[in-house]
Amino acid sequence: MQLIDFLNVVDKDQFIYLGITVCGMRFETNHSAEFYLDNGGDLNYMEIAKVYTDDKGLHVRLKG
């Protein structure tokens, strides 16, 4: 499933921690689903590796 498919089914006001690992470095950001839809660019078409929740909220990890 691509990130854009996931973002289209969640509440637009839902805050999501979005993470990706590139060259062994992990990057993570936290914004609303609507922000990612409007500003995600190429990230929106990347495949999702994992979706989970913890005490901080909803996390989405992309395949790097």
C-alpha positions in Angstrom: 0.0 0.0 0.0 1.3 3.5 -0.8 1.2 6.3 1.7 -1.3 8.3 -0.3 -3.8 5.4 -0.2 -3.5 5.3 3.6 -3.8 9.1 4.0 -7.0 9.1 1.9 -8.7 6.8 4.4 -7.6 8.4 7.7 -9.1 11.5 9.3 -7.4 14.6 7.8 -6.8 16.1 11.2 -5.1 12.9 12.5 -1.4 13.6 13.4 1.0 11.0 12.1 4.6 10.4 12.8 6.1 9.6 9.3 9.5 7.9 9.3 11.9 6.7 6.6 15.4 5.3 6.8 17.9 6.4 4.1 21.6 5.2 4.1 21.3 4.0 7.7 19.9 7.3 9.0 16.4 7.5 10.3 14.3 10.6 9.7 10.9 11.2 11.3 8.4 14.1 11.2 5.0 14.7 12.8 2.2 16.5 10.9 -1.5 16.1 10.1 -2.6 13.7 7.3 -3.8 16.7 5.4 -0.3 18.3 5.5 1.2 15.1 4.0 -1.4 15.0 1.3 -0.7 18.7 0.4 3.1 18.6 0.8 4.2 15.0 0.7 5.4 15.1 -3.0 7.2 11.8 -3.9 6.9 10.5 -0.3 3.1 10.0 -0.9 3.9 7.4 -3.6 6.3 5.3 -1.5 5.3 1.9 -0.1 4.4 1.6 3.6 6.6 -0.9 5.5 4.8 -0.7 8.9 1.9 1.1 10.7 1.7 1.1 14.5 0.7 3.1 17.5 2.4 3.8 20.8 2.1 6.3 23.6 3.0 9.2 21.2 0.4 8.3 18.6 0.2 6.8 15.1 3.4 6.0 13.3 3.9 5.1 9.6 7.3 3.7 8.4 8.1 3.9 4.7 10.3 1.5 2.8 13.6 3.2 2.1 
